[in-house]
Amino acid sequence: MELQKKYNCLIVEDEPIAAEIIENYILRNDDFRIIGKCSDAVHAANLLSFNKPDLLFLDMNLPVIKGFDFLKKLNDPPFTIVTTAYQEYALEGYDFDIVDYLMKPVSYERFQTALNKFRHLAKAEEALLEATHSDYIFLTIRKKQFKIYLEDIYYIESFREYITVHTKKESITVKMPISKMENMLSPSGFIRIHKSYIVSLKKIEGFSAAEIIINNKKLPIGRTYKNIIKEIKI
């Protein structure tokens, strides 16, 4: 019999009662386990240096370092469910891998809706990761799976929480952070050149210190990716 997948969770919440409620809600689900619980971002950063949770429950109004400021400091933030008493925070989360926003006080039914959203995203990502060593990937578009051959991809472009995969045939836009796509693509075939761009090495037509040319389009090289030129071998 196949073992049930267990998702590791980290709770970052400075209100003891709210943290206890989230913990109790999580414990009602057999496919989730809690690997840590803390009340501030400093402690959370320390826990994340030793463990990579599948799902982060994050309060926005934390002491010292606020929720989104904490996420900005993470190189590869996990899937995150935001818990907050302030609705305006939802507008700030476009650049992060936010699964859902839970307004306090949180009912169990609403909590389960958020968990189901995460389950769907996690399973889709697991399926894509399994295909990493294949010559194609699947992307979910309007609840349907579409096969994209890696050799057809020119480059991937991100905008907020969406990415557009530019291929020989068409451009396909899906809701996914570019960091997740980067993890799914082989570094021998694709390379990140900017916070908003991943390119196919085989499709590079030319480059300079400031830009790369693919399919007659000039793509900028980000300041933190300048050393990328040394790795390009056409």
Backbone as a ProteinNet text record, in pm:
[ID]
protein_1_A
[PRIMARY]
MELQKKYNCLIVEDEPIAAEIIENYILRNDDFRIIGKCSDAVHAANLLSFNKPDLLFLDMNLPVIKGFDFLKKLNDPPFTIVTTAYQEYALEGYDFDIVDYLMKPVSYERFQTALNKFRHLAKAEEALLEATHSDYIFLTIRKKQFKIYLEDIYYIESFREYITVHTKKESITVKMPISKMENMLSPSGFIRIHKSYIVSLKKIEGFSAAEIIINNKKLPIGRTYKNIIKEIKI
[TERTIARY]
84.2	0	88.3	54.9	132.9	114.7	229.3	224.5	170.3	93.8	37.2	145	141.9	236.4	212.8	321	312.3	375.1	300.1	350.1	394.9	516.2	571.3	530.6	484.7	435	514.8	529.6	588.9	489.4	462.3	369.4	449.4	428.6	492.6	380	353.8	238	269.4	255.4	292.7	176	54	-60.2	-80.2	-58.5	-65.5	-197.4	-308.1	-438	-451.7	-412.8	-420	-328.9	-209.5	-116.7	-174.2	-239.7	-300.1	-414.5	-493	-604	-550.8	-449.3	-390.2	-332.6	-263.9	-205.7	-314.4	-422.1	-532	-596.4	-611.6	-668.7	-578	-448.2	-353.4	-357.8	-363.3	-359.8	-482.2	-586	-703.4	-681.7	-569.4	-540	-420.4	-443.5	-339.5	-222.9	-242.5	-134.3	-47.5	-62.2	21.1	87.3	210.9	280.5	343.7	349.7	407.2	552.9	644	786.6	839.8	756	801	691.7	704	609.2	685.6	677.2	751.3	671.4	715.1	637.6	701.3	817.1	880.6	962.6	996.1	1065.3	1209.9	1273.2	1412	1422.3	1334.2	1330.2	1292.5	1200.1	1156.7	1272.1	1351	1465.7	1565.4	1583.2	1672.9	1621	1490.7	1431.6	1442.9	1423.9	1429.6	1570.9	1670.7	1808.6	1839.3	1755.1	1774.7	1667.8	1550.9	1440.3	1374.8	1332.9	1258.2	1115.2	1021.6	883	817.3	716.3	637.2	540.4	498.1	396.4	425.9	417	441.4	311.8	273.4	161.8	222.5	196.4	268.1	173.8	186.6	115.2	189.2	116	178.6	229.9	156.7	189.1	277.3	399.1	493	578.4	633.1	723.3	857.5	922.7	1056.7	1055.3	1036.2	1034.3	895	831	695.4	696.8	579.2	567.4	627.1	588.1	638.6	786.4	832	974.9	1054.3	997.7	1061	1067.8	958	955.8	1056.5	1072.5	1165.9	1309	1341.7	1477.5	1506.1	1401.5	1420.1	1452.4	1554.7	1593.4	1489.6	1435.7	1337	1225.3	1134.6	1030	937.5	891.8	799.4	659.9	570.4	430.1	387.1	309.9	275.1	126	67.9	-68.9	-59.1	-108.9	-100.7	-218.6	-190.3	-294.7	-284.8	-394.1	-387.8	-525.5	-525.1	-649.7	-668.4	-575.1	-578.2	-586.9	-697.8	-724.9	-630.2	-576.6	-492.2	-363.7	-324	-201.5	-212.3	-333	-350.6	-295.9	-298.5	-252.1	-100.6	-29.8	115.8	177	98	153.1	173.5	159.7	167.8	303.2	410.5	544.4	587	498.3	532.4	444	487.3	416.4	305.4	208.4	100.3	-10.7	-41.7	-147.7	-284.6	-297	-426.2	-406	-509.6	-509.9	-624.2	-592	-692.9	-712.4	-834	-865.7	-906.2	-846.2	-879.7	-1012.3	-1092.6	-1074.4	-1104	-1026.5	-1034.2	-1123.9	-1223.2	-1307.3	-1236.8	-1275.2	-1212.2	-1246.6	-1368.9	-1409.5	-1322.9	-1299.6	-1216.1	-1071.8	-1027	-892	-874.3	-975.1	-968.3	-965	-1034.5	-1030.4	-887.5	-818.4	-679.9	-589.3	-609.7	-529.4	-551.5	-674.2	-703.8	-638.1	-631.3	-560.2	-412.8	-355.3	-215	-195.8	-284.4	-271.8	-268.7	-356.1	-362.7	-231.4	-178.7	-54.1	63.3	66.3	176.6	179.4	62.6	57.2	95.9	54.5	92.6	243.9	302.6	447.5	521.4	471.2	534.4	534	423.5	413.8	513.7	529.2	623.4	767.6	796.2	931.4	969.1	869.7	894.8	934.7	890.4	919.8	1044.6	1117.4	1233.6	1337.2	1354.7	1456.5	1400	1277.5	1218.1	1245.6	1198.9	1217.3	1094.3	1006.7	886.1	839.6	749.1	684.4	535.1	456.1	313.4	282.4	199.3	151.6	0	-53.7	-198.4	-259	-349.4	-417.9	-567.3	-638.5	-782.9	-818.4	-745.6	-768.8	-736.3	-669	-626.6	-474.7	-418.2	-274.1	-228.2	-129.5	-77	71.3	107.9	246.9	325.7	442.2	531.9	668.9	718.5	851	958.3	1058.8	1163	1237.4	1254	1327.5	1252.6	1122.8	1043.7	1046.5	1099.8	1096.6	1210.8	1175	1275.2	1317.8	1219.9	1249.8	1121.4	1139.6	1027.7	1035.6	922.9	914.3	813.7	846.3	754.3	699.8	577.9	515.9	428.2	468.4	400	392.1	272	263.2	243.7	259.7	240.7	371.7	379.2	489.7	431.3	505.1	469.7	582.9	549.3	646.6	637.8	743.5	746.7	808	730.6	775.8	771.3	814.9	812.3	670.1	573.8	436.2	351.6	371.8	282.9	345.3	278	316.6	206.3	245.9	149.9	169.9	62.9	70.6	-0.2	69.2	12.7	47.8	-27.9	0.6	102.5	224.5	333.6	450.7	518.2	637.2	751.5	833.1	941.7	1044.3	1055.7	1149.4	1110.8	980.6	934.7	968.6	948.8	984.4	1134.7	1212.8	1358.5	1401.4	1336.2	1369.5	1333.3	1237.2	1191.9	1275.9	1351.3	1428.4	1573.8	1629.6	1768.1	1863.5	1958.9	2054.7	2147.1	2153	2234.9	2165.6	2034	1960.4	1902.9	1885.1	1824.1	1901.9	1896.9	1973.2	1895.7	1900.2	1833.7	1925.8	1874.2	1956.7	1906.8	1789.9	1725.1	1618.2	1574.5	1467.6	1340.3	1329.6	1208.8	1228.6	1351.3	1375.3	1459.8	1416.6	1495.4	1504.7	1622.8	1638.6	1690.6	1658.1	1712.6	1851.9	1951	2088.4	2101.1	2026.3	2034.6	1976.3	1889.8	1821.3	1891.2	2001.3	2071.7	2137.2	2105.8	2160.2	2280.4	2290.8	2401.5	2387.1	2493.1	2485.7	2597.7	2574.9	2676.2	2673.9	2742.5	2742.6	2608	2525.1	2400.1	2274.8	2285.8	2164.5	2193.9	2088.2	2094.5	1989.5	2023.1	1930	1876.7	1745	1677.6	1558.6	1551	1439.8	1423	1536.5	1541.5	1491.7	1476.9	1432.6	1548.3	1568.4	1675.2	1622.2	1683.6	1642.6	1753	1718.9	1821.4	1881.5	2008.5	2074.7	2072.9	2015.1	2004.1	2139.6	2145.9	2272.5	2331.4	2245.6	2295.6	2326.6	2301.3	2326.4	2438.7	2517.8	2621.6	2723.5	2750.8	2849	2797.2	2671.1	2610.4	2681.5	2738.4	2807	2920	2989	3100.2	3054.7	2925.7	2875.5	2813.3	2790	2722.9	2818.3	2776.1	2852.5	2756.6	2766.1	2674.6	2731.8
-119.1	0	125	222	345.1	432.3	479.6	563.7	702.1	759.4	891.3	997.9	1090.1	1201.2	1289.6	1324.7	1412.8	1548.1	1654.6	1789.2	1854.3	1907.5	1972	2118.8	2162.2	2299.2	2373.4	2503.2	2592.2	2703.8	2728.4	2833.6	2951.9	3069.4	3192.2	3287.2	3295.7	3369.5	3418.7	3551.7	3606.8	3611.6	3581	3576	3431.3	3402.4	3264.1	3193.5	3263.3	3199.3	3167	3260	3236.7	3121.3	3115.5	3006.4	2872.2	2870.6	2745.9	2700.1	2796	2761.2	2699.8	2761.2	2707.6	2568.9	2552.8	2423	2316.1	2347	2250.1	2216.4	2315.9	2292	2198.9	2223.7	2141	1996.5	1978.5	1843.7	1760.4	1823.2	1748.2	1683.1	1712.8	1661.4	1566.4	1441	1339.4	1357.8	1433.1	1448.8	1571	1632.9	1746.6	1721.1	1766.1	1760.3	1895.9	1934.2	2062.4	2040.5	2110.9	2094.8	2210.2	2311.1	2423.2	2526.7	2601.5	2708	2818.6	2940.9	3050.6	3179.8	3280.5	3403.6	3523.8	3504.3	3616.6	3565.8	3657.6	3621.2	3579.8	3632.9	3597.4	3449.4	3404.1	3262.5	3177.8	3226.5	3153.6	3135.6	3241.7	3233.2	3128.7	3120.1	3019.8	2878.7	2858.4	2727.2	2691	2789	2763.2	2730.9	2771.1	2738.6	2590.9	2523.5	2380.8	2293.4	2350.1	2273.7	2353.2	2283.8	2348.5	2295.6	2372.7	2326.3	2330.3	2248.2	2252.2	2369.6	2406.1	2510.3	2596.6	2726.7	2824.2	2898.3	2898.9	2981.2	3106.6	3221.6	3342.9	3457.4	3505.9	3626.8	3747.3	3847.4	3963.8	4063.5	4081.3	4186.1	4131.5	4090.6	4033	4142.4	4116.6	4213.9	4219.7	4333.3	4357.8	4353.3	4234.4	4219	4174.7	4250.6	4219.1	4101.4	4044.4	3922.4	3931.1	4029.6	4038.6	4076.5	4155.7	4186.4	4058.8	3970.1	3841.7	3757.7	3751.3	3673.1	3726.3	3859.7	3920.2	3875.1	3840.4	3800.7	3654.2	3577.1	3434.8	3415.3	3335.8	3310.6	3226	3127.7	3038.6	3012.4	3108.2	3093.5	2976.9	2905.3	2794.1	2845.5	2755.6	2792.4	2856.3	2964.4	3040.7	3068.6	3044.4	3086.8	3200.8	3317	3435.9	3438	3470.7	3492.4	3636.2	3709	3850.7	3903.2	4013	4082	4204.5	4224.6	4344.2	4305.5	4334.8	4291.9	4354.7	4472.3	4541	4464.9	4372.9	4297.3	4212.6	4174.5	4090	4157.1	4289.5	4361.7	4358.8	4329.9	4332.9	4198.6	4095.1	3960.7	3909.5	3994.8	3946.7	3886.2	3936.5	3889.3	3765.9	3713.6	3598.1	3478.2	3363.1	3238.5	3218.4	3310.3	3306.8	3213.5	3113.6	3019	3079.4	3145	3199.5	3299.8	3382.4	3479.8	3444.9	3422.5	3389.9	3509.4	3560.5	3672.3	3622.5	3678.5	3641	3705.2	3635.5	3497.2	3397.7	3290.1	3193.5	3076.2	3047.2	2929.6	2806.2	2689.3	2565.6	2539.2	2570.7	2549.6	2633.5	2758.6	2845.9	2797.9	2748.5	2694.6	2575.3	2486.9	2368.7	2406.6	2512.9	2560.3	2598.7	2666	2705.9	2583.2	2484.6	2362.5	2289.7	2287.3	2220.4	2292.1	2425.4	2500.9	2460.8	2448.5	2407.6	2266.3	2174.8	2036	2031.1	2108.5	2110.4	2162.3	2272.3	2329.3	2235.2	2173	2084	1960.9	1904.6	1785.6	1819.5	1936.8	1979.7	1998.8	2054.9	2076.6	1943.5	1849.9	1718.3	1646.6	1658.6	1595.6	1657.2	1789.3	1857.2	1821.8	1810.8	1774.6	1634.4	1545	1409.2	1409.1	1510.9	1519.1	1600.6	1641.8	1728.4	1666.1	1535.3	1468.1	1419.3	1456	1421.9	1533.2	1512.7	1616.2	1703.7	1699.2	1780.5	1808.5	1905.2	1932.8	1949.5	1939.3	1966.4	2093.2	2178.7	2297.9	2292.7	2336.3	2334.5	2466.6	2458.1	2576.6	2548.9	2626	2608.4	2463.2	2406.6	2271.7	2160.4	2194.9	2095.8	2093.1	1975.2	1959.1	1970.7	2059.1	2078.5	2040.8	1957.8	1915	2018.5	2056.3	2149.4	2083	2069.2	2010.4	2115.2	2074.6	2168.1	2226.9	2148.3	2198.1	2309.6	2324.4	2429.5	2561.9	2559.8	2679.3	2774.8	2900.7	3006	3063.2	3114.4	3171	3177.7	3197.7	3211.2	3350.2	3417	3555.1	3560.4	3632.1	3639.9	3780.8	3787.6	3914	3887.9	3945	3920.1	3770.3	3715.6	3573.6	3484.5	3540.4	3464.5	3450	3344	3329.5	3307.3	3350.9	3323	3242.7	3124.9	3038.6	3066.4	3122.8	3157.1	3040	2981.4	2865.6	2894.7	2798.3	2811.8	2829.9	2764	2763.4	2876.2	2905.5	2999.9	3046.6	3141	3187.1	3146.3	3078.6	3021.5	3085.2	3141.2	3207.3	3124	3100.4	3024.6	3094.3	3065	3120	3031.1	3079	3003.4	3097.4	3092.7	3176.3	3125.2	3214.8	3175.5	3087.3	3102	3018.4	2871.4	2843	2704	2647.2	2727	2682.5	2659.6	2747.8	2733.6	2600.6	2560.1	2434.2	2312.8	2329.9	2218.7	2199.3	2300.6	2294	2256.9	2177.1	2134	2252.5	2272	2382.5	2365.1	2244.1	2222.1	2271.8	2295	2340.1	2479.7	2527	2657.9	2732.4	2865	2944.9	3072.2	3110.1	3231.7	3350.1	3452.6	3569.7	3696.9	3688	3807.4	3757.3	3840.6	3798.8	3765.4	3814.9	3793.7	3704.4	3651	3574.4	3449.4	3340.4	3217.9	3193.6	3156.9	3137.8	2997.6	2950.6	2825.1	2851.9	2777.1	2798.1	2771.7	2673.1	2639.1	2747.3	2830.9	2930.8	3066.9	3080.1	3208.4	3238	3352.3	3392.9	3485.3	3551.8	3641.4	3702.1	3760.1	3820.5	3920.7	4008.5	4103.6	4101.3	4195.4	4200.5	4245.4	4307.6	4366.3	4293.8	4213.6	4152.5	4023.7	3946.4	3823.2	3831.8	3783.1	3788	3648.3	3635.3	3508.9	3538.7	3468.9	3487	3635.1	3700.8	3843.2	3937	3886.2	3970.5	3988.4	4113.7	4144.5	4134.6	4047.5	4027	4078.6	4158.5	4216.5	4112.5	4131.2	4049.5	4128.4	4070.3	4139.1	4161.9	4264.1	4300.4	4185.4	4109.9	3998.7	3874.7	3879.8	3764.7	3792.6	3897.6	3936.4	3824.7	3744.3	3636.4	3525.3	3535	3433.2	3420.4	3530.5	3530	3426.9	3412.2	3318.3	3173.8	3148.2	3011.7	2975.5	3075.2	3048.8	2982.8	2866.8	2796.7	2758.6	2829.3	2806.3	2700.7
0	0	0	-84.2	-95.4	28.3	81.3	199.9	163.8	257.6	235.1	243.1	147.9	147.8	268.8	339.5	455.5	420.5	442.6	415.8	547.2	547	666.2	671.9	789	806.8	913.4	892	991.4	1019.8	1147.7	1188.6	1243.5	1185.5	1235.6	1275.4	1402.7	1454.4	1594.9	1616.4	1746.6	1845.3	1800.2	1890.6	1937.1	2066.3	2114.8	2083.6	2097.2	2071.2	1922.7	1835.9	1691.5	1650.5	1710	1679.9	1722.5	1837.7	1887.6	1797.6	1749.2	1659.3	1530.2	1471	1347.7	1371.6	1483.8	1516.5	1527.6	1597.1	1612.7	1479.1	1393.9	1260.6	1179	1183.8	1107.7	1156.5	1288.3	1346.3	1310.8	1259.5	1215.3	1078.8	1015.4	881.7	887.8	854.2	868	772.2	664.6	566.7	594.5	711.5	749.1	883.3	896.2	1025.6	1053.5	1179.9	1220.7	1259.8	1193	1223.7	1306.7	1328.3	1409.3	1427.8	1536.7	1567.6	1637.3	1586.6	1646.7	1635.8	1709.7	1720.5	1651.6	1587.8	1518.2	1400.1	1309.9	1186.4	1210.1	1312.2	1341.4	1375.9	1464.8	1500.9	1380.1	1299.7	1179.8	1081.6	1062.1	970.9	1018.6	1149.3	1205.9	1179.5	1196.7	1169.2	1021.5	934.3	790.8	743.5	820.5	782.8	803.9	883.7	910.1	844.2	820.1	763.4	651.3	547.7	438.9	443.8	502.1	508.9	371.7	355.1	232.3	235	356	370.8	492.7	472.5	579	610.4	738.3	784.5	845.5	784.2	820.8	855.4	977.9	1018.6	961.4	916.5	856.3	959.1	1067.9	1165	1275.8	1237	1333.1	1397.1	1516.8	1578.2	1504.8	1507.7	1451.4	1298.1	1240.3	1094.9	1051.8	964.2	920	822.1	801	722.2	583.1	501.7	365.4	362.3	458.7	466.8	492.9	571.5	598.3	470.8	395	270.9	169.8	165.6	70.1	94.9	218.4	253.8	220.4	187.8	158.9	11.2	-17.5	-156	-229.6	-160.4	-222.2	-121.7	-104.3	-2.6	-33.6	69.2	47.2	14	-23.1	-35.7	96.2	87.1	207.3	213.7	330.4	360.5	460.6	420	504.1	602	726.6	827.3	874.3	867.3	902.3	940.4	1014.2	1047.6	959	862	778.8	631.6	569.3	432.9	330.6	360.2	262.7	232.9	320.9	296	169.4	131.3	13	-112.1	-117.7	-235.6	-248.3	-139.2	-141.1	-179.1	-191.1	-204.9	-344.9	-446.4	-584	-617	-558.1	-592.8	-514.9	-433.5	-351.6	-384.4	-335.6	-363.8	-261.5	-262.5	-164.7	-213.5	-133.5	-167.8	-140.4	-23	16.7	129.4	151.5	260.1	354.7	480.5	580.4	672.6	673.2	759.5	898.3	1000.1	1138.2	1180	1260	1305.4	1193.2	1188.2	1078.7	1118.3	1036.3	1061.3	1006.9	1057.8	1011.4	865	823.8	685.1	590.2	626.2	541.8	541.8	655.7	667.6	573.7	569.4	483.4	336	301.1	162.5	124.3	215.7	191	178.7	265.3	257.6	125.8	78.5	-48	-165.5	-157.8	-260.8	-261.6	-141.7	-132.6	-186.6	-149.5	-197	-349.4	-411.2	-557.2	-616.7	-561.7	-611.9	-587.8	-469.8	-434.9	-525	-552.2	-638.6	-781.2	-827.4	-961.7	-971.2	-866.8	-865.7	-859.3	-779	-768.7	-903.3	-975.3	-1106.7	-1204	-1194.5	-1282.9	-1248.9	-1119.3	-1077.5	-1123.1	-1126.9	-1174.5	-1321.5	-1393.2	-1536.2	-1565.9	-1462.6	-1481.1	-1574.3	-1565.9	-1646.2	-1779.1	-1808.7	-1937.5	-2037.4	-2160.3	-2261.4	-2275.6	-2175.3	-2177.5	-2034.7	-2020.5	-1892.8	-1919.9	-1814.7	-1824.6	-1746.3	-1803.5	-1734.6	-1726.2	-1611.8	-1591.6	-1635.3	-1731.6	-1783.3	-1779.8	-1698	-1681.5	-1651.7	-1554.9	-1503.8	-1603.9	-1714.3	-1811.2	-1818.9	-1843.7	-1852.7	-1998.1	-2022.3	-2156.2	-2158.4	-2255.6	-2269.2	-2348.9	-2295.9	-2364.1	-2375	-2498	-2517.9	-2489.6	-2412.9	-2371.1	-2490	-2596.1	-2712.3	-2784.8	-2756.2	-2819.4	-2743.2	-2620.7	-2536.1	-2572.3	-2597.6	-2616.7	-2481.7	-2407.3	-2276.1	-2193	-2061.2	-1967.5	-1907.9	-1905.3	-1855.5	-1741	-1633.7	-1520.4	-1503.6	-1451.6	-1414.3	-1293.1	-1180.3	-1054.2	-1027.3	-1007.5	-972.8	-1094.5	-1215.5	-1338.8	-1415.1	-1496.1	-1590.1	-1729.5	-1830.9	-1968.9	-2031.1	-2083.7	-2149.4	-2299.7	-2354.8	-2496.8	-2574.2	-2664.2	-2740.5	-2889.8	-2969.9	-3115.6	-3166.6	-3100.8	-3149	-3091.2	-2961.2	-2893.5	-2763.1	-2699.2	-2565.8	-2468.6	-2360.4	-2266.4	-2129.8	-2073.4	-1943.4	-1836.9	-1725.8	-1614.5	-1483.8	-1379.9	-1247.8	-1178	-1169.2	-1108.3	-1086.2	-971.9	-953	-1039.8	-1089.3	-1177.5	-1106.2	-973.6	-898	-904.5	-908.2	-919.1	-1055.6	-1160	-1294.2	-1305.3	-1244.2	-1247.6	-1187.6	-1078.7	-1014.1	-1099.2	-1189.8	-1271.8	-1397.9	-1436.3	-1559.5	-1531.5	-1619.7	-1603.6	-1623.3	-1531	-1545.5	-1665.6	-1721.7	-1840.3	-1967.1	-1956.5	-2072.9	-2061.4	-1937.7	-1914.6	-1807.9	-1815.5	-1720	-1686.1	-1559.5	-1511.5	-1538.4	-1607	-1638.7	-1571.6	-1506.9	-1451.6	-1355.7	-1262.7	-1172.7	-1248.1	-1372.3	-1452	-1574.6	-1595.2	-1718.4	-1694.8	-1759	-1773.7	-1923.9	-1973.8	-2118.3	-2148.3	-2268.7	-2318.5	-2374.9	-2328.1	-2374.5	-2524.8	-2575.2	-2716.9	-2806.9	-2750.1	-2832.6	-2832.2	-2758.6	-2752.6	-2887.7	-2944.5	-3073.7	-3057.8	-2945.6	-2918.2	-2780.1	-2727.6	-2594.7	-2574	-2478.6	-2433.7	-2281.4	-2219.3	-2073.4	-2017.9	-2101.9	-2053.9	-2101.4	-2209.8	-2264	-2339.9	-2358.6	-2436.8	-2546.1	-2664.6	-2778.2	-2806.1	-2803.9	-2834	-2924.3	-3036.1	-3130	-3166.6	-3188.6	-3226.3	-3115.8	-2995.3	-2883.3	-2785.4	-2741.9	-2647	-2504.5	-2424.5	-2285.9	-2193.1	-2091.8	-2003.8	-1909.8	-1879.1	-1777.4	-1647.2	-1542.3	-1414.6	-1348.7	-1266.8	-1202	-1121.5	-1052.9	-970.5	-1052.8	-1185	-1272.3	-1370.9	-1348.9	-1443.5	-1467.7	-1365.3	-1381.4	-1470.8	-1511.5	-1594.9	-1729.1	-1779	-1907.5	-1908.5	-1796.9	-1789.4	-1804.1	-1772.2	-1777	-1911.8	-1995.7	-2123.5	-2221.5	-2270.4	-2372.5	-2484.8	-2592.4	-2704.2	-2799.7
[MASK]
++++++++++++++++++++++++++++++++++++++++++++++++++++++++++++++++++++++++++++++++++++++++++++++++++++++++++++++++++++++++++++++++++++++++++++++++++++++++++++++++++++++++++++++++++++++++++++++++++++++++++++++++++++++++++++++++++++++++++

